[in-house]
Amino acid sequence: MTLLLLLLAGTALGQGRKFESFDAEQAKFAPDVQRFLAAKLAGRPNRDLFSDLQSNKSIAVNPMGESRDSLSYKGAPRPLGERVRLDSLRKDQVYTISIKTDPASQKAAVYNDGNTLVYNWRALITSYVFGHLVRFSVRRLETYIRYRGKWLMVAGSGTEINPQWHPTPLP
């Protein structure tokens, strides 16, 4: 029994050391991550979810589960912006009005000696769907590689956040 406890304690301590090493590596890349997050926040308002697809080899999955490469999204309509007159839009179509980043939701981690970055954030989306204004959130997970000194998105996926899964407590 004592031997089993010693083995379990050794395993737990070994896991702690792995995370200490990971945390130290992340601290080394903290300035890169902060610059990346600041640039994303500054450049994100009213852009479509896939505007960062800069490579013909990028793959994205939208919240409806459709998979696309970056060529499929080139020339896709950008969000119309919140100042659009809703009564001017057709009631039999779907329009994206705005996409915003929840700043508190941004998280990023760097891997592969500073050449791979994984980015997670929450998109706050307003759409005009068949004559009705709707608001919903999408959780995005994107992977970037450093290519020629810039972060290049190579994969991304979005999942709609269902408010029923995370009910807001009553006051």
C-alpha positions in Angstrom: 0.0 0.0 0.0 2.8 2.4 0.9 4.6 1.6 -2.3 1.4 2.4 -4.3 1.1 5.8 -2.5 4.7 6.6 -3.2 4.2 5.8 -6.9 1.1 7.9 -7.1 2.8 10.8 -5.3 5.8 10.6 -7.7 3.5 10.6 -10.7 1.6 13.7 -9.4 4.9 15.5 -8.7 6.1 14.7 -12.1 3.0 16.1 -13.7 3.5 19.3 -11.7 7.0 19.6 -13.1 5.7 19.3 -16.6 3.3 22.1 -16.0 6.0 24.3 -14.4 8.1 23.8 -17.6 5.0 24.6 -19.8 4.3 27.7 -17.7 7.9 28.9 -18.1 7.8 28.3 -21.8 4.5 30.3 -22.0 6.1 33.1 -20.0 8.9 33.3 -22.5 6.4 33.9 -25.3 4.1 36.2 -23.3 5.0 39.4 -25.2 4.2 37.6 -28.5 0.9 36.5 -27.2 0.0 39.9 -25.9 0.8 41.5 -29.2 -1.3 38.9 -31.0 -4.3 39.4 -28.7 -4.1 43.2 -28.9 -3.9 43.0 -32.7 -6.9 40.6 -32.9 -9.0 42.8 -30.6 -8.1 45.9 -32.7 -8.7 44.3 -36.0 -11.7 42.2 -35.3 -14.8 44.6 -35.2 -17.3 43.8 -38.0 -15.1 41.4 -39.9 -16.4 38.0 -40.9 -15.3 35.0 -38.8 -13.0 33.8 -41.6 -11.3 37.1 -42.6 -8.0 35.8 -41.1 -7.8 32.9 -43.6 -4.8 34.1 -45.5 -3.6 30.8 -46.9 -5.1 28.6 -49.6 -4.4 25.7 -47.3 -6.5 27.0 -44.4 -9.5 25.0 -43.3 -12.4 26.4 -41.3 -15.5 24.9 -39.8 -18.4 27.3 -39.2 -21.0 27.0 -36.5 -23.3 25.2 -38.8 -20.7 22.5 -39.2 -19.8 23.4 -42.8 -16.1 22.9 -43.7 -14.5 25.4 -46.0 -11.1 26.3 -47.2 -9.9 29.9 -47.5 -10.7 30.1 -51.2 -14.4 29.4 -50.4 -14.5 32.5 -48.2 -12.6 35.0 -50.5 -15.1 37.5 -51.5 -17.7 36.4 -49.0 -19.9 39.3 -47.7 -18.6 41.1 -44.6 -21.0 42.0 -41.8 -23.2 44.9 -42.7 -22.5 47.0 -39.5 -25.0 48.0 -36.8 -26.0 51.2 -38.6 -27.7 49.4 -41.5 -31.5 50.1 -41.9 -33.1 46.8 -41.2 -36.3 47.8 -43.1 -34.1 48.0 -46.2 -33.1 44.3 -46.0 -35.1 41.5 -47.5 -37.1 39.4 -45.0 -36.5 36.1 -46.8 -32.7 36.1 -46.3 -30.1 35.9 -43.5 -27.7 38.8 -43.0 -24.8 39.2 -40.5 -25.0 42.6 -38.9 -22.0 42.6 -36.7 -19.3 40.3 -35.1 -17.5 41.5 -32.1 -14.9 39.9 -29.8 -15.6 39.5 -26.1 -12.3 40.8 -24.8 -12.4 38.8 -21.6 -12.8 35.6 -23.6 -9.4 35.8 -25.4 -6.9 33.0 -24.6 -3.9 32.0 -26.5 -1.0 29.5 -25.9 2.2 29.1 -27.9 3.7 25.7 -28.9 6.4 24.3 -31.1 9.2 26.6 -30.1 7.1 29.7 -30.7 5.9 28.7 -34.2 2.4 27.6 -33.4 -0.3 29.5 -31.6 -3.7 28.3 -30.5 -6.3 31.0 -30.0 -9.7 30.7 -28.3 -12.3 33.5 -28.2 -16.0 34.3 -28.0 -17.7 36.0 -31.0 -20.7 38.1 -30.2 -22.9 38.0 -33.3 -25.9 40.0 -34.3 -27.8 38.8 -37.4 -31.0 39.6 -39.2 -32.7 36.2 -39.8 -35.8 36.1 -41.9 -37.0 39.5 -40.7 -36.0 39.0 -37.0 -33.0 40.5 -35.2 -31.1 37.8 -33.3 -28.1 37.8 -31.1 -26.0 34.7 -30.2 -22.4 33.8 -29.3 -20.0 31.5 -31.0 -16.9 30.0 -29.3 -14.0 30.0 -31.8 -10.8 27.9 -31.7 -8.2 28.8 -34.2 -4.7 27.5 -35.0 -1.9 29.8 -36.4 1.6 29.1 -37.6 4.4 31.7 -37.8 5.2 32.1 -41.5 7.6 34.7 -42.7 7.3 36.6 -39.5 3.5 36.7 -39.4 0.8 34.6 -37.8 -1.1 32.7 -40.4 -4.4 31.0 -39.6 -4.3 27.4 -40.8 -7.4 26.0 -39.1 -10.5 27.3 -37.2 -13.7 26.0 -35.9 -16.7 27.6 -34.3 -19.5 26.3 -32.0 -22.6 28.2 -31.1 -22.8 28.7 -27.4 -26.3 27.7 -26.2 -27.5 29.9 -23.4 -29.7 27.1 -22.1 -26.5 25.1 -21.3 -25.2 28.0 -19.2 -28.3 29.5 -17.5 -28.0 32.9 -16.0 -28.9 32.8 -12.2 -31.9 34.9 -11.2 -31.2 37.8 -8.9 
